[in-house]
Structures are given as C-alpha cells and as structure tokens.
C-alpha cells in the first residue's frame, strides 16, 4: 500500500492511498464468504456457492463494494499510522479507482481522505512566562467568616411568624407555566432565600412573602426542554424558618473543635483561611499562565469541528436563529479547542503520564460535583465510553501544572511566589480513604482507559 499526505491548511490534510489488488484480495475473499452464506441458490448449500455463481446472481461489483466497505477502515488507519497523523472528527472519503470489477485480479484501489488534524504548536520556554497575582492577606473579617460558617453547621432551624428575608429557610410549592400550559410543578421544596440556586427572580419574589401567601413572577428557564424560554412561576410559601447560631464562646470551641478556648479556635481558623488563600492564589496563577499561553500562541482550529459543535450546542437549546448567542458559543468553542490543543502539545512534549491514583482522585472529585457515588460515577463513565476523555482531562491538568512550576509568579507587591507546593504531585494525590472508596469501581475504568490510550496511539 502507498500513501501520501497533502496539507490543505494548518488543521486539515488530504491523504491519498493506493492499495494493490493483492492487499484487497483477503477482503474480497471474505466478501464472497459473507455473501455466499446469505444467498440461496438451488443445488448449493449456503456457504458453498461458487464464486462464479455469486458473480452471476449478485454481480462482481457488489462483491467488490462489500470488500471495500470491510477493508477501507483498516487501510485508512494504516495510512494514518504510517504518516504519523493525529486525526480529529470524521474523515471524508472519496474513492477514485476500483479494481477487479471485470473479474481480473489487477489494478489498485485508489481513494482520498480529507480529515481535520491537530495543528503543530511551537511551545515557548516555560521560564519566560511571567504572571502577577494578588498577595495573601488574612484579615479579621476572613476569620469571622470562617467562624460564621462553622457556627452555621451547628445552628438550629426555628419556625418564625414573619415575612421571609434573605438567608431564611423556606418550604414552598411551585407551579411553572408557559402561556396556558403547565410545564412543571413541585411540592414541599426546601430552599434558602438568597442562595440563587433555583429560578431567576425567585429570591426577589420570596423576600417579604409570608406563610400561606402566593405570588407569581416571570423567569427565563435555564435548563430542560424549555431552556431559554420565558414563562410564569407561581410559588406558595408554606413555612419560614431562621437559623439560630450558637454563641461564639469557649463552650462552642469545645463543642465544635479540639480546642478549649474561642481564641485557640480563631487562631486555627486563621491558619485555615491562609491555606485557602494560598490555594486561591495558586489557582489564579494557573489561570493567568493559561491566558498567557492562549494570548501568545497562534493556534488555528478546524472550522468544521467548530461549526459542528456550535450547531449541536444551539440545537440542544433550540436557539439556532440567535445570532448573538451563536457568536458567543463559537468564541467559547474556539477557545476550548485552542486550550485543548495547547495542553495536549505540552503533555506530549513533557511526556505526561496519568497514574491510577491521579485518575481515581479526579474521578472522586468529579463524582462529588455531580452528587454521585464514586463507584456509580466510574461505572457510568465506563459504560458511556467517557473514560478516555477523563484521562485526557487529567493529563491536561498535569501539563498546565508543569508549565506553572517553571513560570515566574510574583504578587502585586513584587514578592516571588513559589509554586512548587501548589504544583507538586503529592498535593494532587487522593487521600487513602478516598482511594479505598473508589478503587474497586475504578479498576475497570483504568483498564478501559489503558485500552483507549493504546487505541489512540495506534490511530
């Protein structure tokens, strides 16, 4: 087999392939066996029909077409491997020459394939990247906020006979309409006023509403089959409760911690606040390093892949005619692809490998975001073929950490910030308890990811 590659643009190639009949013949023989087992010819058992009879009954072109259909993918993959191409998306195939139609065993199968590929990226020296972050400053207000959150965990809810206010906990019934059609309803919903986690406009509607009172407000639905549509929602308030917090004294310190006094507890909370700000500072540095890479590297993206993803996204929201939203989605899709290409190039250059503990740690973190048990989440990923995407995400995170570890990071006061602790593998590893919790479910996932990775290397 012979193959050659023509670069159509930075993200698309045309592969020309010529396959001698001798290499197509195994597929032709298999096609005869397949068709021979399907046709019924008087005087011959199924599977024992001579090839000349099949040519008479079915036609030689049909046999050759079957052979090409069966062998084409293998020839394409061989050409991709020989030319060291990393294809993206679905290839577009055009067959130019078909051998053997006249019954001879001569000629070549000729076809071309156009397919999108990853662009070539020239990475900068990581130590030339400089970013500036906010300095770490822990204030008394930060400690007060930490203490308030701790007190909230030990608070009790008490029913009150007054209108609902911000931070109150309420129980309510809800009915949603678009026009005269009722599209949803729910009873006995528990919600904290001001949380902003439900419908747009609901917090404003609840404030000032008393038990047994109802009100209606307009909202734009954010999800489901009516996403983006405007409708009316009626809520009926059934109960209002406020959280009573314990006094912040020595008794509370002994109840909520291992400390004997409130001052000792506040000192510990100050340390915790400092650690949180250190992590936030590291996350800020990481995000800014990525911004520098995106701004300085000219990374083209495949137009077809962008267009296909944008159309899929807009169709899922029933907003294909919204030109302004189309522009937003297009920009976001292009940015996401550029980010992926850059981080994949770094991962390849740095020979990043994803270990089982790292995969488990990320799996547990992701499962918590979806509110799922890690075992069930792992099984869902495995059954839906998403394991390879999970491995890719962990690999890209490690790639960005590799850049951050070498970049120059300073705060706005000019102090050099050491990112070693933030980027060291030990900080990203899962706790032993977390590993034990997900290890059984993840065993199958890791095996599947290894297989997917091998397939990607071959393809």
C-alpha angles and dihedrals in degrees: 000000000000126000138175135183130223118194106225094179136334092285104031135061138183115222117201115200133188118190118188115229089245090065091045093049096085088057090047091052090049090049091054090051092048095047092042089058092052104045125076116220121176111245095023132086118232109271092022099077111128117243093242090057091049089051089052096045103034103016132244092255091059090053093049090047090052090049093050092048090052097043103036097084092052093050090048093050090048091053091048091051095045092051094042094236125164103209124203127199127350118332121232110225128198120183114212104172131031118190130204099030091127093053095260123120097229139102134047135278104236124192141151129216127201114198139160118248139189111272121243109255126197104211121212125234103274094221090063091066114098126185134175125219138182116273121248113255122164112201133190087253090059090053091047090053091051090049091048091054091050091049089050090060089058096040125116128222116235126186114242132195100223140085117290118265136185114298093019118130114233139184115216147164120229136200122181126200136184104198107317094333120101106219101175145001137180137179135213095012114177114215140161112229111241096022091116092209099121132042125350108255096019096108091054091047093051098050108095094014117126131208114287091020125118134203137177127219137176120245143168111236113235102196146020128043092320095052111149094017123119122232145151125263125198118201127190115200114220104173142003123208132177127205115242111207126209119247114269097240140119091280090057092048090055091046097048103034148013091265127102099210136042090235091058089049092050090051090054091047089052089056091049091050089051091053091050091051090048089054091046089050090052091049090050090051091048092051092047092049088054090049090053091052092049093047098046102039119074100216117174119210128210108262094210094053091048093048093047092050093046092051091048091050095047093045090053088056095039088236103119091130095052101103095181092052090044089058091050093048092046092053091047092048092049091048092049092050093048090050091050093048093049095047092044089052090050091047090052094046092048092042091234114194126193114224126207094249090051092050091048092048092052092044091054092048092049093046090055091054089056092042092240135136108258092233092053091043091052092050091048092052091048094049093047094048094243098127094098090052089053092051090048092052092051090047092053092049090053091047092055090047089054090056093044091052090062100035122100109250122186133168123234089265091060098254116144111238118214108221095185095100092047094048101036115117091234091067091054097048119106123248114259091247091054092048092050090049095055103025096094094050093040094053091079091041093054091048089051092047091053090054092047091049091052090051091051091051091051093046 
